[in-house]
Amino acid sequence: MAEDKKKSVDCPCTYSGCPRQGNCEDCQAYHHSHGSRTSCGK
């Protein structure tokens, strides 16, 4: 069963089309592992 993760409605992500948008933890892990910076700093 898939884990339910809380999505942020105030997500500052600027990567349009990112399927992780709203989930800062997953977003940061993915983009940082690819050498990209994110707007999530919270």
N, C-alpha and C positions, 0 to 999 in steps of 0.2 A: 504494500500500500504506500502511496506517495505521501511524503511528509508535507503537512500544511505549513507554509511559511507566511508570516505576516508581511504584507507589501506596504511600503510607505506611499501614501497619497501625495506627500510633499517631496517626492524624489527629485533631486536636482540633476539627474543624469542628462547629459547633452548628447549622448550617442543614440540618435534616432534609430528605431528598429531593434534595439538591444532587447533580447527576450528576458534578460535579467532585470530590466528596468523596474524599480520599485523595491527590489530586494538588494539593499546596499551590501550586505555581506557577500552574496554571490557575485554581485557586480564588481566589487573591489577585488575579490580573489581572481576573477577571470581577467579583468583588464590589467591589473598589476602584474599578473603572470605573463602577460604579453607586452610588458614594457609601457603600457599606457597609463596615464593618470586619470583619476575620476574626480567628479565634483563632490562626491560623498566624503565628507570629513567629519561626520557626526558619529 
